[in-house]
């Protein structure tokens, strides 16, 4: 690891599944009983705001019943101990990375514990239920919605992510399906700029072919082991 200075880590639903948060695409997954089009598109919000708000209220409420697992804790340990640059990019909308102690991170697909104003674009912390018509503290409009990047919308902080990938020495993907873009393309971007690439996943992802190395197993086992390697323990 002597030549590794800058690390970018991408995490997906698989890292939180071991904490009890249902995965996006697995059997019995998050969207069971609801088509994606019914709860995660701008059109769905316009057509049935009550359903969409209730759906995310339930997801927000469920966060109180889960805790960070060994993989989240290991990445927080990496965050605290790595002297080079580090960016943890999560596709997850839960707060388990933060609760574990990670700070050098961002949520590219939004956050359950946040509300977004559809009028002025302001974002504010929101831990309770979010009723339709809730008022924005910044502009006063009754247009708050879940701060979730819906399908067809641009993920957050893409310029920062692309800049980090361009100078990464190592890109690591943890618990992702490799099916959702633009995140699925990060491995190719990182490799193009010369980074080593590693996948840690329960099963090979749709993008496994693009990684130099894939390790198969539970995130709670693989991630702590890898972090020990990186920190020289």
Secondary structure, 3 states (H helix, E strand, C coil): CCCCCEEEEEECHHHHHCCCCCCCCCCCCCCCCCCHHHHCEHHHHHHCHHHHHHHHHHHHHHHHHCCCCHHHHHHHHHHHHCCCEEEEEECCCCCHHHHHCCCCEEECCEEEEEEEECCCCCEEECCCCCCCCCCCCCCCCCCEEEEECCECCCCCCHHHHHHHHHCCCEEEEECCCCCCCCHHHHHHHHHHCCCEEEEEECCCCCCHHHCCEEEECCHHHHHHHHHHHHCCC
